Amino acid sequence: MTVSAVIYALGLGPGDPLDLPAINLSIMRSEHPVYLRTDRHPLAPSLRREGIKLYPLDHFYEEYDSLEKVYSAMAAFLLKEAEREKALVFAVPGSPLVGEPVVRLLREKGGPRGVRIKLFPAPGSLERQPSPLLDPLLGVMDKLLSPEGCPWDRRQNHQSLKKYLIEESYEVIDAIDQGDMYKLCEELGDLLLQVVFHAALAERNGEFTISQVVSSITKKMIHRHPHVFGEAKVKNAAQVIENWEAIKQKEGAPKSMLAGVPKYLPALQKAQKVQSKAALVGFDWPEASGAALKVEEEWRELQSACGTGNRDEIQEELGDFFFASVNLCRLLQFDAEETLRAAADKFIRRFSFMEAKARELGSRLADMSLSQLDGLWDEAKKSEMEKY
């Protein structure tokens, strides 16, 4: 087959201009039209500043209801344009050799049509890992998200994966609480998969790569630990936290100290977090005894609200009571989330004891009177005390 046209399929790298090979930049500066698989890549603005005219293909994602159709349509379009233009450039995030189904389709279908595909790699997520130990997992993720991969995985997005990220995080915590190191190892792997999954989705959209994730947190940790990686001196852990917050305040535009508290953090954690941050500027009780008196004050206000029957007022006072209780926890150097979790776990143990005792008596808790239930509860408490 006579070659009648050529497509220069080149990689843009993970986003750092220093990672873009000189030959790739030179090709894009030529007279050939430059098509981008997606305009959402960190290098796109700088390429335009270089005077390179770019033709993004993002509209294909909106015109078709599946990635297979998107990639197939892109490939067909590029082959047709190459036959018309005789030569064009197709630039992709990362490298054309890694996870680029459009490039694969071009190579499969270009030959029979006389269109030669010339590849110009660039560093991608698999080539620039800080540790080769991640490569197998990245390879698995890449395969799962390919057109020949898993239908379920390929349907996911950042929003749909949120609940799994939360679930895996709590399963890690559960393994830690159980002291089960084998389970902890397994659950940390599941959590790592979520990180890799989100990074893989972002890379396919030209947003960021796993390398940028690792690079970003590495730079952040070095920057926020000047007492380790710089010349700063600290006396204790409390001063480390103060320095951390001070450094955060200097990063970017001025913002509230409470701006970085996640909106959907569990309520007890959120309360303790904002209280701790406020304490850094001196807005705090000098001693736990002051916080204890505040709890008593909020309890009296809650009782008063209950007497009015106004549900909105009752809920507001309940919230104030909880918030004051969390503050007392903090000043007594207890974690509010862990403290309440321990209380809930204790209730579960005692209730399970009651269920077991009821079965021994040939009965069910639902069939017992309140006084009988109270008796089993007292027995459960006594059983726990005997163990200690």
C-alpha positions in Angstrom: 0.0 0.0 0.0 1.4 3.4 -1.0 1.7 5.9 1.8 -0.5 8.9 0.9 -0.6 10.7 4.3 1.0 10.8 7.7 -0.2 11.4 11.2 2.3 12.4 13.8 0.9 11.0 17.1 2.8 12.6 19.9 2.6 12.8 23.6 2.4 16.0 25.7 3.7 14.4 28.8 2.1 14.7 32.3 1.9 18.5 32.2 5.3 19.9 33.1 6.8 21.8 30.1 10.2 20.4 31.0 8.9 16.9 30.3 7.8 17.7 26.7 10.5 16.4 24.4 12.0 19.0 22.1 11.2 17.1 19.0 7.5 16.9 19.9 7.4 20.7 20.4 9.2 21.1 17.1 6.6 19.0 15.2 3.8 21.1 16.7 5.5 24.3 15.5 5.4 23.0 11.9 2.8 24.0 9.4 0.7 20.9 10.0 -2.6 21.3 11.9 -2.4 20.2 15.5 -5.3 18.3 16.9 -5.6 17.7 20.7 -7.5 14.7 22.0 -8.6 17.0 24.8 -8.0 20.7 25.5 -7.9 20.0 29.3 -4.2 19.6 29.6 -1.8 21.9 31.6 0.3 22.5 28.5 -2.5 23.8 26.2 -2.3 27.5 27.3 1.5 27.6 27.0 1.4 26.0 23.5 -1.0 28.7 22.4 1.3 31.3 23.8 4.0 29.8 21.6 1.7 30.7 18.7 0.7 27.1 18.0 -2.9 26.9 16.7 -4.7 24.0 18.4 -7.8 22.1 17.3 -9.3 20.3 20.4 -11.5 17.3 19.9 -13.4 17.6 23.2 -16.7 18.0 21.4 -16.6 14.3 20.5 -17.1 13.4 24.1 -20.4 15.3 24.1 -21.7 13.9 20.8 -21.5 10.2 21.7 -22.9 8.1 24.6 -19.9 5.8 25.0 -16.1 6.0 25.0 -15.9 3.4 22.2 -18.0 5.6 19.9 -16.0 8.6 20.9 -12.6 7.0 20.1 -13.9 5.4 16.9 -15.3 8.7 15.7 -12.1 10.6 16.6 -10.0 8.0 14.7 -12.3 8.2 11.6 -12.1 12.0 11.7 -8.3 12.1 12.0 -7.8 9.6 9.1 -10.2 11.5 6.9 -8.4 14.8 7.7 -5.0 13.2 7.2 -6.1 12.1 3.7 -7.2 15.6 2.9 -4.3 17.5 4.6 -1.6 14.9 3.7 -0.1 15.4 7.2 -1.4 16.4 10.6 -0.4 16.2 14.3 -2.4 14.4 16.9 -1.3 15.3 20.5 -2.4 13.3 23.5 -1.9 13.6 27.3 1.0 11.6 28.6 2.3 9.3 25.9 0.7 7.8 22.8 2.1 4.5 23.8 0.2 4.3 27.1 -3.6 4.0 27.4 -4.5 5.8 24.1 -7.2 3.8 22.3 -7.4 6.4 19.5 -3.8 5.9 18.7 -4.3 2.1 18.6 -7.3 2.5 16.2 -5.2 4.8 14.0 -2.5 2.2 13.8 -5.0 -0.5 13.0 -6.9 1.4 10.4 -4.3 3.7 9.0 -2.3 1.2 7.1 -5.0 -0.2 4.8 -5.9 3.4 3.9 -2.3 4.4 3.2 -2.0 6.6 6.3 1.2 6.2 8.1 1.2 6.7 11.9 4.5 8.0 13.3 4.8 7.9 17.1 6.7 10.4 19.3 6.5 9.3 22.9 6.7 11.5 26.0 6.8 10.7 29.7 3.4 9.3 30.9 2.0 8.0 34.1 3.6 4.6 33.6 7.0 5.9 32.6 7.5 8.5 35.4 6.6 6.7 38.5 8.6 7.4 41.6 8.6 3.7 42.3 8.4 0.8 39.9 6.2 -1.1 42.5 3.2 1.0 41.3 3.7 0.0 37.6 1.7 -3.3 37.8 -1.3 -1.6 39.5 -1.2 1.2 37.0 -1.1 -1.3 34.2 -4.1 -3.1 35.6 -6.0 0.2 35.9 -5.1 1.1 32.3 -6.4 -2.2 31.0 -9.6 -1.9 33.1 -10.4 1.5 31.5 -9.5 0.5 28.0 -12.2 -0.2 25.4 -11.6 -3.9 25.9 -11.7 -3.5 29.7 -14.3 -3.7 32.4 -17.8 -2.1 31.6 -18.3 -1.2 35.2 -15.0 0.5 35.7 -15.3 2.4 32.4 -18.7 3.9 33.5 -17.2 5.4 36.7 -16.3 9.1 37.3 -15.0 11.1 40.2 -18.5 11.6 41.6 -19.6 8.0 41.4 -16.4 6.8 43.1 -16.8 9.1 46.2 -18.7 6.5 48.2 -16.1 3.8 47.6 -13.3 6.2 48.7 -15.2 6.8 52.0 -16.0 3.1 52.5 -12.4 2.0 51.9 -11.1 4.7 54.3 -13.4 3.4 57.0 -12.3 -0.2 56.4 -8.7 0.9 56.9 -9.8 2.5 60.2 -11.6 -0.7 61.2 -8.5 -2.8 60.5 -6.4 -0.4 62.6 -8.9 -0.6 65.5 -8.9 -4.4 65.3 -5.1 -4.5 65.4 -5.2 -6.8 62.4 -2.0 -6.0 60.3 -2.8 -8.6 57.6 -6.2 -6.9 57.1 -4.6 -3.4 57.3 -2.2 -4.3 54.5 -5.2 -5.5 52.4 -7.3 -2.5 53.1 -4.5 0.0 52.4 -4.2 -1.7 49.0 -7.9 -1.1 48.4 -7.5 2.5 49.4 -4.5 2.9 47.1 -6.6 1.6 44.2 -9.1 4.5 44.7 -6.2 7.0 44.5 -4.9 5.3 41.3 -8.5 5.1 39.9 -9.1 8.9 40.3 -5.7 9.7 38.9 -6.3 7.5 35.9 -9.7 9.1 35.1 -8.1 12.6 35.4 -5.2 11.6 33.1 -7.7 10.5 30.5 -9.3 13.9 30.7 -6.0 15.6 30.4 -6.3 17.1 33.9 -3.4 15.6 35.9 -1.5 12.3 36.3 -0.5 10.0 39.2 3.0 11.4 38.9 1.7 14.9 39.5 -0.3 13.6 42.6 2.9 12.2 44.0 5.0 15.2 43.1 2.5 17.6 44.6 2.3 15.9 48.0 6.1 15.5 48.1 6.7 19.2 47.5 4.0 20.1 50.0 5.5 17.9 52.8 9.0 19.4 52.2 7.6 22.9 52.1 5.6 22.5 55.3 8.4 20.9 57.3 11.1 23.6 57.2 12.3 22.3 60.6 13.3 19.0 58.9 14.2 20.1 55.3 15.2 23.7 56.1 16.7 25.9 58.9 13.6 26.4 61.0 13.6 25.3 64.7 10.7 24.0 66.7 10.4 23.1 70.4 7.5 20.6 70.3 4.7 19.1 68.2 2.3 21.9 69.0 4.7 24.4 67.4 4.9 22.2 64.3 1.1 22.5 64.0 1.3 26.3 64.4 4.0 26.5 61.7 2.0 24.3 59.4 -1.1 26.6 59.7 1.1 29.7 59.3 2.7 28.3 56.1 -0.8 27.4 54.7 -2.0 30.9 55.3 0.9 32.3 53.2 0.1 29.9 50.3 -2.1 31.6 47.7 -4.6 34.4 48.3 -5.5 35.4 51.9 -8.3 33.2 53.3 -10.0 32.3 56.5 -8.2 29.8 58.8 -11.3 27.7 58.7 -11.6 27.7 54.8 -9.6 24.5 54.5 -12.0 22.4 56.7 -13.8 19.9 54.4 -17.5 20.7 54.1 -18.5 17.0 54.4 -16.2 16.0 57.2 -18.0 13.9 59.8 -19.7 16.4 62.2 -17.7 15.5 65.3 -14.4 15.7 63.4 -15.5 19.0 61.8 -16.4 20.5 65.1 -13.1 19.5 66.7 -11.1 20.7 63.6 -12.6 24.2 63.6 -12.1 24.5 67.4 -8.5 23.5 67.1 -7.9 26.0 64.3 -9.6 28.8 66.2 -7.4 28.0 69.2 -4.3 28.8 67.2 -5.1 32.5 67.3 -6.0 32.3 71.1 -9.7 32.0 70.8 -10.0 29.2 73.3 -10.6 28.3 76.9 -7.4 28.5 79.0 -8.4 25.3 80.8 -10.8 22.4 80.4 -12.8 23.5 83.5 -14.0 26.6 81.5 -15.2 24.3 78.7 -16.9 22.0 81.3 -18.9 25.0 82.6 -19.9 25.9 79.0 -21.3 22.3 78.6 -23.4 22.9 81.7 -24.6 26.2 80.4 -25.6 24.7 77.0 -27.4 21.9 78.9 -29.5 24.4 80.8 -30.3 26.2 77.6 -31.3 22.9 75.9 -33.7 22.1 78.8 -35.2 25.6 78.5 -35.7 25.1 74.8 -37.4 21.7 75.4 -39.9 23.5 77.6 -40.9 25.7 74.7 -41.7 22.9 72.3 -40.1 24.8 69.5 -38.4 22.1 67.5 -36.1 24.5 65.6 -34.9 26.0 68.8 -34.4 22.6 70.4 -32.3 21.4 67.5 -30.2 24.5 67.6 -29.6 24.1 71.3 -28.8 20.4 70.8 -26.2 21.4 68.3 -24.7 23.9 70.7 -24.6 21.3 73.4 -22.8 18.8 71.1 -20.4 21.5 70.0 -19.5 22.4 73.6 -19.1 18.7 74.5 -16.6 18.3 71.6 -14.7 21.3 72.9 -14.4 19.7 76.3 -13.2 16.5 74.7 -10.5 18.5 72.8 -9.3 20.3 75.9 -9.1 17.1 77.8 -7.0 15.8 74.8 -9.5 13.2 73.7 -10.6 12.7 70.1 -14.3 13.3 70.0 -14.9 11.0 67.1 -13.0 8.1 68.7 -14.6 8.8 72.1 -18.2 8.6 70.7 -17.2 5.6 68.5 -15.9 3.8 71.6 -19.2 4.5 73.4 -21.2 3.2 70.5 -19.0 0.0 70.3 -19.6 -0.5 74.1 -23.3 -0.2 73.6 -23.1 -2.8 70.8 -21.2 -5.2 73.0 -23.6 -4.9 75.8 -26.7 -5.2 73.6 -25.2 -8.3 72.0 -24.7 -9.7 75.5 -28.4 -9.0 76.2 -29.5 -10.8 73.0 -27.4 -13.9 73.9 -28.8 -14.0 77.4 -32.4 -13.7 76.0 -31.7 -16.7 73.8 -30.4 -18.7 76.7 -33.7 -18.0 78.5 -35.6 -19.1 75.4 -36.9 -15.6 74.8 -36.5 -12.5 72.6 -35.7 -9.0 73.7 -38.8 -7.8 71.9 -40.9 -10.0 74.2 -39.4 -8.8 77.5 -40.6 -6.0 79.7 -38.6 -2.8 80.3 -37.6 -4.0 83.8 -36.3 -7.3 82.4 -34.3 -5.4 79.7 -32.9 -3.2 82.4 -31.9 -6.2 84.4 -30.1 -7.7 81.4 -28.4 -4.4 80.8 -27.1 -4.3 84.3 -25.9 -7.9 83.9 -24.0 -6.9 80.8 -22.3 -4.0 82.6 -21.4 -6.3 85.5 -20.0 -8.9 83.1 -17.7 -6.2 81.5 -16.5 -5.0 84.8 -15.6 -8.5 85.9 -13.4 -8.9 82.8 -11.3 -5.9 84.0 
